[in-house]
């Protein structure tokens, strides 16, 4: 495991897709890797009704940020009340992350830069310039930008900048 200390680590509960999801997320983001995989031993498998030697947790890194994924069964599901934000510097980055993360996801759960991936996890794919545009001293400019955001699924930086102009 990395010697870098991270005080807060997102912990993601999956039914039984933790390893598949971690491998997928690692393939989407640069500077990413699987750190470790733990498996259910006989005692924990029996206590949790999981198969012995099946994957229990996967520790992984996405662009340097540590995460842990758990195969905990169908007791809990993701909700859009918690999402992961992907800050993008360019439209090309927005396009890359949006296209990769929304692939096979829920198209009905796409609005204003938000999406739900194929594992049910919610993401926000956002150009970093958006905050500057929305917090402009010129409130009419910020309102025009927000009106455009509300009409989009994937955010289009060019359209947002044009609305601000």
Buried (B, 14 or more C-beta within 10 A) or exposed (E): EEEEEEEEEEEBBBBBBBBBBBBBBBEBBEEBEBBEBEBBEEEEBEEBEBEEEBBBBBBBBBEEBBBBBBBBEEEEEBEBEEBBEBBBEEBEBBBBBBEBBBEEBBEEBBEBBBBBBBBBBBBBBBBEBBEEBBEBEEEEBBEBBBEBBEEBBBBBBEBBBEBBE
